[in-house]
Amino acid sequence: MTTVVEPVDRTAIAVRAQALGKRYRSKWALRECTFDLPAGKVAALVGANGAGKTTLMTVLAGLLDADEGSAGATGRVAFVSQEKPVYRNFSAGDMLRLGARLNVVWDDSRARRWLARFEIPLDKACGRLSGGQQAQVAFALAIGSRPDVLMLDEPLANLDPLARREVTAELLSEVGETGMTVLLSTHVVAELAGVADYLLLLAHGRLLAGGDLDELLGRHVSYTGPRSDVPPALGDIVEARHTDNQSTFVVKLPEGQPRPVVAGPWTERLLTLEDYVLAQLEATRKGARA
């Protein structure tokens, strides 16, 4: 049977948050969080531990009520939490049969293909599987439900390095085949290399930055040169680091202007995702962000 995937309307909004806020007693875990996530994107929700990532995903998935604002996702949503819960006395096969009964839409062949890809035995009790294998069962259940939006909270935490790479590749394959939107949270930015094409950056419960990853990185540059109080080109200084003889600036370039040409003792380097995230978080810690 051939599955026909309709082209994804990239102008459609898959996930929306408007002035979203969530409070636990007197402490705000989220505040004034607003963004639109276009359909068909693989979005990275990034932030330090305690930034509010899990709270945001839980609210977006409809499992937790917001105290302020509104949030929602378009279509069917699958959410895999950090704990990746499975019934310990159920086998992986039992979990798939449960998924078939609980979901209005269910693709058993897709779920079983995921488990086969990672060599997860169908007849073994989940309680006897390793943490990484239990995670694969949870992923299979989510994939089998054929979600329009798949939310994964720290999806790679229980996996070894090889499995992380393989899971990432399989997720991208699923996105390509189905056109679903993926929102995954992590505090390990290096895991996102070559994976995400959209970024949501949280710090202290507030959204620092959001948007197309290539556009965000394209508007920032790192300059390194002799010790100086100012960078060699105009722009907003996101981060400045100095030694006795050298300065490094991360600069947000002005919109709508050609990229400046820097010569002489200064060298220019494009930012990686990790460079960008660390610069933004460092600026926030110092109390000033461009």
N, C-alpha and C positions, 0 to 999 in steps of 0.2 A: 504494500500500500504506500502510495506517495503522498506525503504531506505538503500541501500548498500553503506557503506562508505569504500573507498579504504584506505589501510594503508598509513599513512603519511610518506613520505620519509624525515627522520630527517636530512639527509645530504643536502637536497635542501635548497636554500636560498630564503626566502620569501620577505625580505626587505633588500636593500643594500644602503649604503651611502659611497661615496668615496670623501674624502677631501672636504666635503660639507661646504659651507659658504653662509651666507645671511646677507646683510647689509641694514640698514635703514638710508639713508643719510650717515653720517660719522660714525655711530655706528654699530658695528658688533653684530648681535643677535646670529649668529652661526659662528664658525670658526674651520676649520680643523677637521670636524666631520666624522669619518670613522668607520663603523661597518657592520657586516653581521648578520642578524637575521634569524636563521634556521626556516624552516617551521614547523608548528604545535606547536609552543611555545606560552605561555602566557607571554608576556614581559611587564615589568613595566618600564615606562619612568619616572624617578624620578629626582626631583631637586626643589630648592627653587623657589618662585615666581620670575619671570624675568630671569630664567636660560636659557630660549630658547625652552622650551618644545613645546609650541603651534606653534612657528615658524617651528620647526623641523617637527612636524606632518603635518602641512599645506603644506610644501614642499614635504614631502614623499607622500602625497595624490595627488600631482599634481595640487594643487590649487594656488601655489605660486612658482615663478621661483627662482632658486638659483643664486647667483652671482659668486660662485666658486664651482668647483667640480660637482658631479653628484649624483643622487639618483633615486630610483625606487622600485616598488613593483611588484611581480609576480602575475599575474591573476587579478581577479576582486577585487576592493578595495571599502570598505564602510567607510566613515568618519563621525563621529558625533562630532561636535564642542562643545565648552563649552556652547554656547547659545542654543544648541539643537533646532534649528529653526523649527517651524511649521507654517502653515497658520492659522491665528487666526479665520477666518470665515469658515474654513473647519472643518468638524467633523473628528473624528479619522477614521471612515469608509471612508470618502472622501480621507483622506491622504493615506490610503491603496490602494484605487482605482487609485490614482495618481501614487503611487509607482509601481503598476502593469503596467501602461502605459509608464512610463519613464525607466524602467529597462528591459533589454533584457532577463535576467534571474530573475524570480520572484516566490517565494514560498508563496502563499497567506495563506495557512493553517498554516505555521510556524509563520507568522506575526500575524495572528489572535490568535493563541495559546498564544503568548507572551502577547497580550493585555488582553486576558481572564485570564491569570495567575495573572495579577495585577489589575483585575477588572476595566479596563478602558472602559467606555461606548462608543460604536461605534457611537452613534447618537448625542453626545454632542459636541458643537463647541470647538475647541482647545483653543480659547481665554477664555473660561469659565472653563477650567481645571486648576488645580494647577500646579505650576512649576514642581513638581515631576511627575505628570501625563503627562504633556507635554514631559518630558524626556522619559517616557515609550513609547510614540508614536514614538519619534525619534528612540529609540532602536528597536522598532518593524519594522520600515521601513528599518533600517540597516540589521537586521536579515533576513527580507523577501527577500532582494536582494541576499542572498546566497553568501556572499563575500568569497574570498580566504583569504583576509587580512581585518580584522576589526580594525579600529583605533578609539579610544575613548579618547577624550580630557576632563579630569576631569569628568569622567562619573557619579560619585556618588555625585557630589557637591550639587544637588538640592533634594537629597533624605534623608528621615529620617533614623535613625540607623537600624530599622528593614528592611526597603526597601533596604538599602545598602546590607545587608546580603543576602536577597532574590535575588536581581539582580546579585550579585556575583555568587551565586549558579547556577542561570539560565545560566549565561555566560559560566561557566565551563561545564555545561551540553551541551550547544551548541558546544563548542569546542570538547567535547568527541564524539558527534554525527556526526559532519561534518568534523573534522580535520582542521578547519580553524586556521589561525594564528591571535593572538590578540595582539595589542600594545595599552596599556592604560597609560595615563599620570596622575600623581597625585603629590601633594606636601605633602600629608598626608600618611606617610609610613605605619602607623598602618593598613590602609585599605587593605594592600597587603598580610597580614598574611594568609598563606595557599592558596594563589591565584596564584601568579606569579612563574614561574620557570626560568625566564631569567630577567636580569637586565641591563638597560641602565641608567647610572647616569650622569646627566648634571650639570655643574656649570659655570656660566658666559659664556654660549654659547659653552663650550668645553666639550667633553666627558671625564669624569674622569675614568669611569670603565664600562666594558661591558662583559657579559658572563653568563654562566650557574650559576644560583643562588647557588645551592648546592656546586659547585666547588669554587666559590668565598668565601662563608662563611667557607668552609672546610679548606681554606688556611689561615684563620685568627683566632686569639684567643685573649682573654682578660686575663691578669694576674693582680692579686691584692695581695699586700704584704707590707712589711715594706718600709719606705721611701728610695728610691734608685734612682740613676741617670740612671740605665740601667735595662732592664727586666731580668728575670731569665733564658731566653733561647735566642738563636740566632735568628735573623730575622730583617726585616725592621720595625722600629717603625712608625706606622701610627699616633698614638695619645698617648700622655702622660699627665696624670693628677696627681697632687701632693697635699697633705696636709702636715701639720707638721710631721705627723707620718706614713703616708700611701702613696703609689704610685699605680696607675693603668695604665697599658700599653695595647694598642691594637697593636698587632704585626702581620705582614705578614710573615708567615713561609717560609723558603727556599723550592723551588720546588725540587721534586725528593728525598727528605730526609725523614726518618721516623719522626713521630711526637715526639718531645722531651717530656721526663717525668719530671715533675716539682714536687718537694716535699718540705718539710720543712715549712717555714712560708708562702709560696706563694700558692694561690689558682688559679685554671684555670677555665675559663668559656667560652663555645662556644658562638660565636656572633649570635645575632638575626639580621634580615634584618635591623631593625631600628638602632641597634648598629653600624652596618657596614656603613650605609649611613651617620649617624651623625658624625662618626669618620672621614670619607673621607671629608665631607664638612667642618668640623672644621679644618682639616689639610690644606685644600685649603684656608680657610680664614686667616690662619696664614702664608700662603705663601710658605708652604713646604708640599708636599704630597709624601708618599712612593709609 
